[in-house]
């Protein structure tokens, strides 16, 4: 085989390998889209998830355990936001409270005057249900502190705030506080629920 024939054969082989890679990529994309449809997941969201993992990992392999953990973290964040409503970041809370400083938000957190939840990335998130007209709903935050002060985690305590309660005439604690209802009754229900949850 001559040099020219050798070079031509190599070029043909490289084109074939490139076509094979493209075909594999398209097949993988097709498999992802079929899975998305079967699971009722937005195709673009799933592709973005898969592409982002690929970009972050580069040449490193993704284990099944790591993939499951990444999916659980993503789904958990989405599920909590669906349960709790919008979650604000610190900058949004500063604006909501009248353009206060970051230090003021930290002071309110330390004093137990705001509900701030740590997400899986360590960032503080603030459930919007705790605010009305740019002010924290103090009776609700006090009730949250009662619940969160026991054996349940802060996210579960936040979930308690938005769950309807027969003892509050079917309203959630957040709705009860928003409606300006009896703060003493809300505090009493929070103490009772905290005691029950601690058992």
Secondary structure, 3 states (H helix, E strand, C coil): CCHHHHHHHHHHHHHHHHHHHHHHHHHHHHHHHHHHHHHCCCHHHHHHHHHHHHHHHCCCCCCHHHHHHHHHHHHHHHHHHHHHCCEECHHHHHHHCCCCCHHHHHHHHHCCCCCCEECCCCCEEEEHHHEECCEECHHHHHHHHHHHCCCCCHHHHHHHHCCECHHHCCCEHHHHHHCCCCHHHHHHHHHHHHHHHHC
